[in-house]
């Protein structure tokens, strides 16, 4: 078989492989909205990012207006280093998701995005509440850190330069700044 087949030699299966999703989805990725919704937005965000907080508010509004039309797959990409490194907050979000409480954690984390210290995070999870034993096991698990290493590798592969990084139909798009602009982009 030739390494680079002529276009007419490409089989239907190889064409289908070329159209496979560019941004892989993982079972651990939080999904906001109806998991069976026909439209999917994939977003790489960080709890310490002001632009991510704005997009989160827009997604919350969109999901309330179009509850069965849209789902948002949230991929944590902790890039903030000041005033606090947000990697620990992302780990807490990952572990909150494992307990089915990601939305609650996300809301509290964005509300406290200026102070995501370890002490603040402990207070936030107490407000949700999370099972502390499961939380501590999850935070200490190598699988948690491995997820974030995978997200960083994926971000490099996709050439993500900043967050929020938003993908619609496996294409990175400039994130609209209004609900109406999102509706136009998504055809809602």
Buried (B, 14 or more C-beta within 10 A) or exposed (E): EEEEEEEEEEEEEEEEEEEEEEBEEEEBBBBBBBEEBEBBBBBBBBBBBEBBBBBBEBBBEBBEEBEEBBBBBBBBBBBBEEEBBBBBBBBBBBBBBBBEBBBBBBBBBBEBBEEBBEEBBEEBBEEBEBBEEEBEEBBEBEEBBEBBEBBBEBBEEBEBEEBBBBBBEEEBEEBBEEBEEBBEBBEB
